[in-house]
Amino acid sequence: MAGLGGPPGGTPEGGPGGGEDEYRSVVFDESFVRAARLQEFSAQERITDHAPAVRRRPPLRRAGLSRQALILVVLIAVAFGTAIYMGVRHPYQSSGGERAAEPVRTTVVPLAPRDRVPGADDAAVLFAHSPAAHFRTAAEGVPLPGARRTAHFSEDQVMNALTTAKNYIVRSALDPDVLGGGQVRSVRVLLDPDQLQQFDESFEHPAADGRHAPTGWLIRFDPARAELADPEIRVDGSLRVVESDASTLDVTADHTMVYALRPAGDARAEESLFTVRRELHFRFDRDDLRLHQTRLVASYVQAGPLSCAEDSANHLRPLLAGQQARAGVPRGTDPFTSDNAPALCGTLAEGAQPQV
């Protein structure tokens, strides 16, 4: 006999009271009901408004979407910040930290005259009878060649390199303040920051070692010995630019400068000519072009009339009108020292002097 709590035949299979309910896995909780797109109107609403049996509910705003959007914004911000931190550069632009600090190589060769230095009361007479008679004066003697684009540099970038090289030549060899042994900042600001330490060491501790000779960076005379007699310095030479690789431009400058000098503080003394032949090798990367700076790679200077017995690393000490080179040889070269430039000296040809 069946119990009082169930039907006589027992609980039917699948009924609410027996076995496993096949719908038990479907849970119609509150969140499920709220998420339903269709909602049945109540009986009162259908009677009053004659509305259809169901209505479409507006979709609920999902909190998960907002969190995803927030995460996306954060990721974009992090990526943008990383790009700024690392530095967004031109694909050909080199990083300053990757560039090796290449020291400039300097060579200064004094040229000693065979006889006494010719002089005159007026430098114009000396210029007229010298090979510099046809030279231009000051910055006009450093004309810029036509600029043409290269495989990886625009015409403007090539012109920028040539202009910066010219500025260096003018400031380092034609500025009266620099020539008189005064300020050097106007030259220093044109150098790549990697070379500033070597530049400063050259003037703080000058040495004829091929690395720290101030006269390799610029032209300056011993102010206790000579001064300019004519500010119109005669100049002749050329500039040449080539692309050495996809990120570098090289400019080679070859100029001859002729100065009219007289003894320091003696305006009545005879004047004489002093000649400097200087070859400079400049290098530019894209940072240098953008900042109007350059890297001086090599400097080769021949200057005279000078005495080979005197040190020409710190200042040039010209032989003036009527003077003659002292007997002697330049300082010795130590073959056991690696950081030591060879002692060089040449003879100033007679044809390089004014024929007066």
C-alpha positions, 0 to 999 in steps of 0.5 A: 500500500502506498504511503499517504504522501504519494500517489498509489502507483508511486511517483511518476518517472520524471515527476517533481518528487522522484529521480533526477529532474532533467530540468534541474540544471536550468536555473531561472534565477533573478539575473536570468530573468533580468537578462531576458529580451522579452517580458510578458505584460501583466493581465491588468496591463493587457486589459488597460492598454490593449497591448500585445502579450509581450514587450521587448526590453532594452538591453542591459548595460554590461559592466564587463564591457566597461571594464574591457574598455578601461583595460584597453585605454590603460594598455594604449596609454602604457604603450604610448608612454613607452614609445615616448620613453624610448624615443620615437625617431626617424628610421635612419636616425641613430641613437646618441648612445650608440655612437662611438666617441671618436677622438679628433686627430690633429697634425700641426706642421711648422714651416721654417723659412730659409732666409729672413722673413720679408716685410713692408710698411703696408700689407697691401704691398705684400699681398700684391706680390704674393700668391694670395694676390687673387684670394678673396677676403674673409668669409667670401673666400669660403664659398658654398658649392652647389648642394645636391641630394644624395641617396639618403639625404635631402638637398636641405640636409646636404646644404645644412652640412656644408653651411655648418662646416663653413661656420666652423672654418670662419669662426675657427680661423677668421674671427679676430677674437679667436686669432688673438688667443681670446674666447673659444666658445663660438667654436665649441658650440659647433661641436658634437657633445661627444667631443666637448671633453677632448676640446676642453682638455686640449685648452686646459692641458695643451699637448703636442700629442696628436689629440690635445693641440689647440692649434689643431682645433682652431688658429690662434697666435701667441698674443705676446708675440704677434697681432693682426695688421689687417682684418681682411684675411685672404682665403682660398679653398674648397668644400666637398661633401659625400655620403659615407653611409645611409646615416652619415655625411662627410665634408672635407674642407681644404683652405689656405689662409694668409694673415698680415701680422706685426709685432704685438703692441707695435703699430709702426713696425713692418708687417709680414705675411703668415700662411696657413694651409688647413685640411679639415674632415667633418662628419655629420649624422642626423642628430648633428644636422638637426642641431647644426653641429659637427664632429671634427674627425681630422685636422691637418695644418701646415703653417709658416713662417715658424721656427721648428724649434718652438712648440706650435701646439698651444699657440702659433708663434710666427716669425715676423718681418726681418726675423729668421728661423733659429737653428734647432729641431722640434721636440723628440718623438718617443717610439715607446709611447703610443699617445705621442705624435711624430715631430714634423717640420717642413721648409717654407718655399721661397715662392710662398713668400712675398717677392718684394 
